[in-house]
Amino acid sequence: MPEVYATVPQPVINERVSFTATAYFRDGDSEQAPTTAKYRIDCLTTGTTVVDWTSLTPAVSIAISVKSADNRIIGGNKTEKKQITVSSDPGETTETRSVKTWKVKNIRGFEN
C-alpha cells in the first residue's frame, strides 16, 4: 500500500501564477506506484472547489500542473488559502491522502 506525499514549490505566491505540484508514492523505503491516483484543489478561505477530483496517470512520482486560473482570487480577499489533496488508490481500503496548502496574494491586477 503506497503512501502519498504531496509537495508545492512555495508557501506563498501571487495570484494567477501557475506552478507544478508533485506527488510521490512510497511503500516504506521503496518507491511504489499506486493502482489509481486522483487530486483536487480547494479554496479553504471561500469554501470553493477550484478543481474537482481529477484522475492522474499512476507512477511513483507525478507532476501536477496547477494552472494560473486555479490560483485566482475568488472572494476579493487580501490572501486566500488554497489546498491540493492527492489520493492514492481512492475508494479502496488501502487509500491514503496527502494535503498541502499555500497562500495566494491578491495583487489587484485581475478581475475576480
Helices and strands as residue ranges (DSSP letters): E 3-7, E 12-14, E 19-27, E 30-31, E 37-43, E 48-56, E 61-66, G 68-71, E 79-88, E 96-105
